[in-house]
């Protein structure tokens, strides 16, 4: 994963551009191809439209385990290297859940080396998504707390299913965890400082209508229209010349990205120190126990 940093620096400087040019049409071969790095990450790419759909499929609730994080990064890298693909829709294969976020089992009862490895993988996914030269559209077809929310916030546009059972937000404080600065910055960039401050401190989870009102999502549609709406939105964004859109995206996000790139090791150490505290471990264990009791 470390070898991605050099390429990232070029993109941050506004140099790294997609190979596909406006109006370029892929030729030859099959138009649509189904790819699956594993059963956890399902990717369907359509060379004719230039759009790929990536579905999270990590039962039961798409927790961001170390394995899933790694496979997502690898899949994203492959798509970015495919010049025929200009846009990516992120969605879920699991009914009722987009992603339940970070896997607490990766952060509880492990050793510091594992915590560091896990957090580096979380960072890597955010960096890969937030600086992606592709157009990213989140088709939120289920609940998206914590890390699930973070993934959607990295996208250029968010479409959410109109189901009051589905909520979205960075609710880390409810678990006794503090969202790191780059989670905070992503939220501030999306919904503004005051709304982000309130949401982060209270660990708010917004139902679709409230998420739309605060700006956490851009559109709320009936559940059976999430995918079609995401495709329609994608066409609108892909109508813009790639080079102009990519340079604008880089300009808007450069400062936020550079903060993590510059302080990445310190952020990992802060996470390891924090998550290793006895009080935090006890809180996580209690929460996991409550989850087991609910399932029981």
N, C-alpha and C positions, 0 to 999 in steps of 0.2 A: 504493500500500500504506500510505502514511503516514496516509491518512484513516481507517484502521481503528482508530487509537490512541484517538480520542475515544470511540468506541463501546465499546472495551475497558475504558476507565476506569469506565464505568457498570457494566459487568458485574462488574468487580473490587469495586466498592462494594456489590454485591449487589442492584443495582437492575434490571439488564437481565434480563428474563424472557422466556421463549418465549410466543408468542401462544396456542399450543394449550393447552387446559385438559384435565385428566384426563377421560377418557371421551369427548372430543370426536370426532365422526365426520365425516370429509370427505364432502361430497356433490357430485354432479354430475360430468360429465366422465369420462374414462377412469380406471380404477382404477390401472393400471400404465402407466408411460411410460418409454421408453428414451431417455436423454439422453447425448450425448457431446460434450463441449467440443472434443475432438479424439480421435484414436485412442489417445492416451496415458492418458486418463482416461475410464473408462466408468462411467456412473451409471445405475442402474435404481431408480426411486422408485415405491413403492406407496402411494398416498394412502389406501387402505382400511386398511392396517395401520399407516401412519405411519412405515414403515421404508424406508430407502434403502440400496442396496449400491453401494459405490464400489470399482472394480477398477483396480489399477495395470497399465498396459499399455505399458511403455516398453522394448522389446527391446534387448538380450537379457535383462537381469537387473534391470530396473526401477531403474536408477541415478537418483538424484535430481538430474537436470540442472536448469539454470536454467529451461528451458521447462516441465519437469514440475512443479517447485515452484510456478511461477506459475499453472499450470493447476489444480493441486490447491487452491490458495488461492481461486481464483475459483469453483471448483466447490463448495467448502465454504461460501463466502459465499452462493451461490445457494440451497443447501439450507437454510441457517439462516434465510434470508428466506422460505422456503416454510413457511407455518404448518401445513400438513398433515403435514410430516415432523418427527418427534420423535426418531428414532433412526437411527444410521448404522453400517453394518458396513464395515470396511476390509479388503480382501483383494486377492489378486493374480490377474491373468489369465494370468500367465506360469507355466508348469509348473516346479515345484521351487524357486521363489524368491518370497518375499514382497517384499523389496526389498534390494538389495545395498548400499543406503545412499548416502552422498554421492558425487557424480561427481568422481573425482580429476582428470579432464580439465578441470574447471572451476577447479581449484586448482593447476594445474601449467602453467608457461610462459605465464601471462597477466600483465596489468598490474594494479597496485594497485586501480584503479577497478573492474575486473571482479571482483576478489576481494571488494571491499566490496559490490558489487551482489549477488553470489552469496550472501554471508553474511547480508545483510539478508533475502534470500528464504528462507534456511533458518530464520532467526529467526521470520519471519512465519508460516511453516507451523506451527512449534511453538506459537507464541502462539495461532494460530487453533484448533489441535487441543486444546491443553491447557485452554483456557478455554471450549470449545464448550458451549453450553447443551444440545445434543443428547446423548443417550446414545450413547457410542462403544464399539463392540465390535470388537476385532481378531480376524479369522479368519486365523490365521497358517498358510498352506498351503504354506510353503516356508522357505528359509533367510532369516534376518533379522539380519544383522550390522549394527553401527554405526548409521547413520541409519535403517535398517529397524527395528532394535530400538527406537530412540528414538520413532519413530512409534507403535509398538505400546504403548510405555510411557505415552503420552499418553492412551490409551484407558481407559475405566472397567473394562473386563474383557478378558481375553486368552484365546482358545482356540487351541491349537496342535496341528498334526497329529503323530501318533505315528509319526514316521519318524526313525530315528537319523541319517540323512544331513542332516537339517535342524538347524541350530543357531541360537542367538540370543544376542546380547550386544553390549556396547559395547567393541569391540576396537581402538579408536584407537591405543593405545600400541604395538601390533604394527607399525603403519605409521610409528612415530616421531611421532605426533600426540598432542597432549594434548586430551582432551575438555573443553570449556568448562564453566564452573560450572553452567550451567543443564542440561546433560546430566547432570552429577553430581547435582544436586539432584533431578532426575526419577528417577534410579536410587535414590537414598537414600529418597525418598518411597515407592518401590515395594518394595524388598527390605531396607531397613534400612541403617544406616551401615556396620557391619563387613563385611557381605556385599558392599555396593557398593564399599567401599574395596579389597577384595581383587579383585573382578571388574574394576574399572577399572585398577588398577595392572598386573595380569597380562594384561589384554585378553582375558578369558575368553569363550569361546563355548560356551554350554551346550546339550547335546542335550535333547530334550523332557523326559525324566524328571528330569534335574538342574535344568532351568529351573523345573519344577513344584515341586521340593523347595525351591529357594531363594526361590520366590515371584515369579519373573519372568513366569510365566504362571499362569493360574488353573485351567486344565483342559487335559488332554491326551486326545485322542480319536482313533480311527482316521481315516485321511485322508479317507475318503469321508463322514465324519460332521461335519467341521469346520463346514460351512455350516449344516447343520440344527441343530447345537448352538448356534452363534452366534445363530440366530433364536430358539431356545428361551430362551437367556439374555436376549436383548433383551426378550422378552415379560415376563420377571420384573422387569427394571429399569423398563420402561415402565408397570408396574402401580402404581408409586409416583407420587403426585401431582407434576406437573412442578415447581411452584413450590418445594416443600419439597426435592426432590432437587437442583434447580439452586442454591438458596441454600446447601445443605450443601456441594455441590461447590465453589462459589465460596469459601466459608469455608475449606475444606481446602486449596485451591490458591492462594489470594490472595497469600500471602507469597512463594511461589516465582515466581509470575507477575510480581509487582511488582519483584522483583530484576532481572529482565531489562528490564522497561519503563524502570526508572530508569537502568540502566547500559547501555542498548542501543548507543549510539554508541561508548562506551568498549570494549564487547565487539567491535564491528566493527573498531575500530582495532587492538585486540590481535590479532585474527585476521589482519588484513592484515599487520601487522608480523611475526607468527610465520610465516605461510605464505610470506612473501617472502624469508625467510632462505635463503641459498645452501645450507646444510646440509639444510634441509627440502625444498627443491626437488630436490636431488640424491637424497634418500631416495625422494621420490615418483616421480621419473624411473626410478630403479632398480626400484621396485615395478611400475610400469607396463610396464617392459621385460620383467620376469619374466612378467607376465600375457600379453604378446604371445608370448613363447617357449612358454608352456604351450598357447596356442591353436594355435600353429604345429605 
